Amino acid sequence: MNDGGSARERLGRVDAVDLGRGLAILGMVAYHLSWDLADFHLVRPDLPFTPPMRLLSHVVASTFLALVGVSLALAHRNGFNPRGFWRRLAIVAAAAAFVTVASLVFAPGQAVFFGILHCIAAASLVAAPFVALPAWAPLAAGLVAIAAPLVIQSTLFDPPWLLWTGLGEALPNTIDWYPLLPWAGVVLLGLGIARLPDTLPWLTSPGRWRAKSAPSRVACLAGQQSLAIYLLHQLVLFPLVWGVAASGLVAPVPPPNADMSGFLSSCQRACVAEGRAADDCATGCGCVADAIGRSGDADRLATVSPERRAELKRLADACMGR
C-alpha cells in the first residue's frame, strides 16, 4: 500500500510516513492472524469480531488511507506529476486485480471486489484533482465524503455495479469490504492535512525525524514494503498456523455453547415487522439457527459483523422460501 512517487524518491524516504505505514501493515498482519487462529480453533472463534479487534481493523485501514493522501501531497508538492501518478495507480490497480482473482480461487463465496486496494485506487482518482488546491478543499471534500453514507442511503445503489459507492443498503458477502464512501474521505483528509502550511515543510526538511532505533527501522522497512507484505503475508501465516494446529502442540479451543435465544428473538421480531405470520417466522428463524449451528458459526452470533449480515440474510431467504 505504499503510495508515493518520483518526488518522494528525489527527496529521500520520509521516515515518519514509512513508520506509520509500517505500524499499520504490522497491525494488519496481527488482525489477519487472529482470523487464521480462530479458523483453526487455536483461539476463541469470535476473537476477530470482538470490539478491540474490530477497532484495530478500522485503525489500520484509516492509517493506510490517510497516508495515501499524505503520499499524494508529497509526490505532487511541486505540481501534479501525471507520469508518477499513473505509474503508481497502475501498480495498485494490478495488485487489487490480483487480490480479486486470488479470492475467486480460494474463497469464491466471499470474493473481494472492492477491498482496501480497490478503494485506494479509486480514492486516488478522486483525490487527484485536489493535490494542487489549498488545504481547505480536500479537507472539506473529505468531510462530505465521510458524511455522505449517513445522509444518502438507498436501494438504488444496491446493484453490484453501484454497490461499491457505499451508498446502498445491501452489504456484500466478502472478506474485504471498503466502499468508496466513506473511505475516500479519509484519503482526502490525509491530503488536506498534508497540504496545511506547516506539514510538508516539517515532513521534507533536512532536519526531519529519522528512524534510529532498531524497532523503528524495522517498522520503516515494513512500511517501505507494505504492498508486498499485504499480498504475500498469508502465504506465511496460513501454513504456519496450520502446522501448529496439525502438530497438536496447542490444544484446540472448544467453541462455547452459544445462546441462540437472543438471535431467535431478534430474528422473529424483524420477520413479523416485515408482515409475515408469527408461526412462519418462528419456523423460518429456527431453520436459520439450525443452519448456523451446523456451520459451526453459532458462537459468533453475539458479534455479527456487517460482513456476515448478507450471509445470514441468504440463509433466511432460503429458509423462508424467498
C-alpha positions in Angstrom: 0.0 0.0 0.0 3.0 2.2 -0.5 1.8 5.2 -2.4 4.4 7.7 -3.3 6.1 8.7 -6.5 9.3 10.1 -8.0 9.1 13.3 -6.0 9.4 11.3 -2.8 12.3 9.3 -4.2 14.2 12.6 -5.0 13.8 14.0 -1.5 14.6 10.7 0.1 12.4 8.5 2.3 10.2 10.2 4.8 10.7 8.1 7.9 7.6 9.4 9.7 5.4 8.2 6.8 7.2 4.9 6.5 6.9 4.3 10.2 3.1 5.0 10.1 2.7 2.7 7.2 4.9 0.0 8.8 2.9 0.0 12.0 -0.3 -0.2 10.0 0.9 -3.2 8.0 2.1 -5.0 11.2 -1.3 -4.3 12.7 -3.0 -5.7 9.6 -0.9 -8.9 9.9 -1.9 -9.2 13.5 -5.6 -8.8 12.6 -5.4 -11.4 9.9 -3.5 -13.7 12.2 -6.5 -13.6 14.6 -8.7 -14.9 11.8 -6.3 -17.8 11.0 -6.1 -18.7 14.7 -9.8 -18.6 15.1 -10.4 -20.7 11.9 -8.1 -23.4 13.3 -9.7 -23.1 16.8 -6.5 -22.1 18.4 -8.2 -19.1 20.0 -11.8 -18.3 20.8 -13.7 -18.4 17.5 -15.2 -14.9 17.9 -11.9 -13.2 18.5 -11.8 -11.4 15.1 -15.3 -10.0 15.9 -14.5 -8.6 19.3 -14.6 -4.8 19.8 -10.8 -4.5 20.2 -10.0 -6.4 17.0 -12.7 -4.6 15.0 -11.2 -1.3 16.3 -7.7 -2.5 15.2 -9.1 -3.2 11.8 -10.6 0.3 11.4 -7.5 2.0 12.8 -5.3 0.1 10.3 -7.5 0.9 7.3 -7.8 4.5 8.3 -4.0 4.8 8.7 -3.3 3.3 5.3 -5.9 5.5 3.6 -4.8 8.7 5.3 -1.2 8.0 4.4 -2.3 7.6 0.7 -3.4 11.2 0.9 -0.2 12.3 2.6 1.9 10.5 0.0 -0.1 12.2 -2.8 0.7 15.6 -1.3 4.4 14.6 -1.1 4.6 13.2 -4.6 2.9 16.2 -6.2 4.1 19.0 -3.9 5.6 20.9 -6.8 2.6 20.4 -9.1 0.8 17.4 -10.4 3.1 14.7 -11.9 1.0 12.7 -14.3 3.7 10.1 -15.1 4.3 9.3 -11.4 0.6 9.3 -10.6 -0.5 6.9 -13.3 2.5 4.6 -12.7 1.6 4.3 -9.0 -2.1 3.8 -9.9 -1.3 1.1 -12.3 0.7 -0.8 -9.6 -2.1 -0.5 -7.1 -4.8 -1.5 -9.6 -2.8 -4.5 -10.7 -2.4 -5.6 -7.0 -6.2 -5.1 -6.5 -6.9 -7.3 -9.5 -4.6 -10.0 -8.2 -6.5 -10.0 -4.8 -9.8 -10.4 -6.7 -8.5 -13.3 -8.8 -6.9 -15.0 -5.7 -10.1 -14.6 -3.7 -12.2 -16.1 -6.5 -9.9 -19.1 -6.4 -9.6 -19.5 -2.6 -12.8 -18.0 -1.3 -15.3 -17.9 -4.2 -18.2 -17.4 -1.9 -16.6 -14.3 -0.3 -14.7 -12.9 -3.2 -13.1 -9.5 -2.9 -14.4 -7.0 -5.5 -13.9 -3.7 -3.6 -11.4 -4.2 -0.8 -8.7 -1.9 0.6 -6.6 -1.9 -2.6 -9.5 -1.2 -4.8 -10.5 1.6 -2.5 -7.0 3.1 -2.6 -7.0 3.0 -6.4 -10.5 4.6 -6.8 -9.9 7.1 -4.0 -6.6 8.2 -5.6 -8.5 9.1 -8.7 -11.0 11.1 -6.6 -8.2 12.9 -4.7 -6.0 13.7 -7.8 -7.9 16.9 -8.7 -7.3 18.2 -5.1 -3.5 17.8 -5.0 -2.8 21.4 -6.1 -5.7 23.0 -4.3 -5.5 24.8 -0.9 -5.8 22.5 2.2 -9.4 23.6 2.9 -10.6 22.0 -0.4 -9.6 18.3 0.3 -10.5 18.7 4.0 -14.0 19.9 3.1 -14.4 17.3 0.5 -13.2 14.6 2.9 -15.8 15.5 5.5 -18.5 15.5 2.9 -17.4 12.0 1.7 -17.4 10.7 5.2 -20.8 12.1 5.9 -22.4 11.1 2.6 -23.4 7.5 3.5 -25.0 8.8 6.7 -27.2 11.1 4.7 -27.7 9.3 1.4 -28.6 5.6 1.6 -30.8 4.0 -1.0 -31.6 0.6 -2.5 -31.0 2.4 -5.9 -27.3 1.8 -5.1 -27.7 -1.9 -4.3 -27.0 -3.3 -7.7 -23.4 -4.7 -7.9 -22.3 -2.1 -10.4 -23.2 0.7 -7.9 -22.7 -1.0 -4.5 -19.0 -0.1 -4.4 -20.1 3.6 -3.9 -21.1 2.8 -0.3 -24.5 4.5 -0.7 -26.5 1.3 -0.9 -28.4 -0.5 1.8 -27.1 -4.0 0.9 -23.9 -5.5 2.2 -21.9 -7.9 0.1 -20.7 -11.2 1.4 -16.9 -10.6 1.1 -13.8 -11.0 3.2 -12.6 -7.4 2.5 -15.0 -4.5 2.0 -14.0 -0.8 1.9 -16.5 1.1 -0.2 -15.5 4.4 -1.8 -17.7 6.3 0.6 -16.9 7.0 3.4 -13.3 5.7 3.0 -12.3 8.0 0.2 -12.9 10.8 2.7 -10.0 9.5 4.8 -7.7 9.8 1.8 -8.9 13.4 1.2 -8.4 14.3 4.9 -4.9 12.9 4.7 -4.2 15.0 1.6 -5.7 18.1 3.3 -3.7 17.7 6.5 -0.5 17.2 4.5 -1.3 20.4 2.5 -1.6 22.6 5.6 1.1 25.3 5.6 3.4 23.7 8.1 3.0 20.0 7.4 5.0 19.5 4.2 7.9 21.6 5.4 8.1 19.5 8.5 8.0 16.3 6.6 10.6 17.3 4.0 13.0 19.5 5.9 16.7 18.3 6.2 16.2 18.1 10.0 13.1 15.9 9.8 12.7 13.0 12.2 14.8 9.9 11.3 14.4 6.3 12.5 17.4 5.5 14.6 16.3 2.7 17.0 16.2 -0.9 15.7 12.4 -1.3 16.2 11.7 2.0 14.4 14.0 1.0 11.5 12.2 -2.4 11.2 8.8 -0.7 11.2 10.1 1.7 8.5 11.3 -1.2 6.4 7.9 -2.9 6.7 6.4 0.4 5.6 8.6 0.6 2.5 7.5 -3.0 1.5 3.9 -2.7 2.7 2.3 -3.7 -0.6 4.4 -6.8 -1.0 3.7 -7.8 2.7 0.0 -7.3 2.1 -0.1 -9.5 -0.9 2.1 -12.3 0.5 1.7 -12.4 4.3 -1.0 -15.1 4.2 1.4 -17.4 2.3 3.4 -17.4 5.5 0.7 -17.1 8.2 -1.7 -19.7 7.0 0.8 -22.6 6.6 2.4 -21.6 9.9 -0.9 -21.7 11.8 -2.0 -24.9 10.0 1.3 -26.5 11.1 0.8 -25.5 14.7 -2.8 -26.8 14.7 -1.8 -30.1 12.9 1.1 -30.7 15.3 -1.1 -31.0 18.3 1.2 -28.8 20.4 -1.6 -26.4 21.1 -4.9 -27.8 22.3 -7.8 -26.5 20.3 -10.2 -24.1 22.0 -13.6 -25.7 22.2 -16.4 -23.5 20.9 -18.7 -22.2 23.6 -22.3 -23.3 23.8 -24.0 -20.5 22.0 -27.1 -19.0 23.4 -29.5 -18.8 20.4 -32.3 -17.2 22.3 -31.2 -13.7 21.6 -30.8 -14.4 17.9 -34.1 -16.2 17.6 -35.9 -13.3 19.4 -34.5 -10.6 17.2 -35.0 -12.7 14.1 -38.6 -13.3 14.8 -39.3 -9.6 15.7 -37.7 -8.5 12.4 -39.6 -11.1 10.5 -43.0 -10.2 12.0 -42.2 -6.5 11.4 -42.0 -7.3 7.7 -45.6 -8.6 7.8 -45.1 -12.3 7.9 -47.2 -14.6 10.1 -45.7 -15.3 13.6 -45.8 -19.1 13.1 -44.0 -18.8 9.8 -41.4 -16.5 11.4 -40.8 -18.9 14.3 -40.3 -21.8 11.9 -38.1 -19.8 9.5 -35.9 -18.4 12.2 -35.5 -21.8 13.8 -34.3 -23.1 10.4 -31.7 -20.3 10.1 -30.5 -21.1 13.7 -30.1 -24.8 12.8 -28.2 -23.9 9.6 -25.9 -21.6 11.6 -25.3 -24.3 14.2 -24.4 -26.8 11.5 -21.9 -24.4 10.0 -20.1 -24.1 13.3 -20.5 -20.4 13.5 -23.2 -20.2 16.2 -20.6 -18.9 18.7 -20.1 -15.8 16.6 -23.8 -14.7 16.6 -23.3 -12.4 19.5 -21.0 -10.2 17.4 -22.4 -10.3 14.0 -20.3 -8.1 11.8 -21.5 -6.2 8.7 -19.6 -8.7 6.6 -21.8 -11.6 7.8 -25.2 -9.9 7.6 -25.5 -10.7 3.9 -24.8 -14.4 4.6 -27.4 -14.5 7.3 -29.9 -12.9 5.0 -29.4 -15.5 2.3 -29.9 -18.2 4.9 -33.2 -16.6 6.0 -34.4 -16.2 2.4 -33.7 -19.8 1.7 -35.4 -21.0 4.9 -38.5 -18.8 4.3 -38.8 -19.5 0.6 -37.9 -16.1 -0.7 
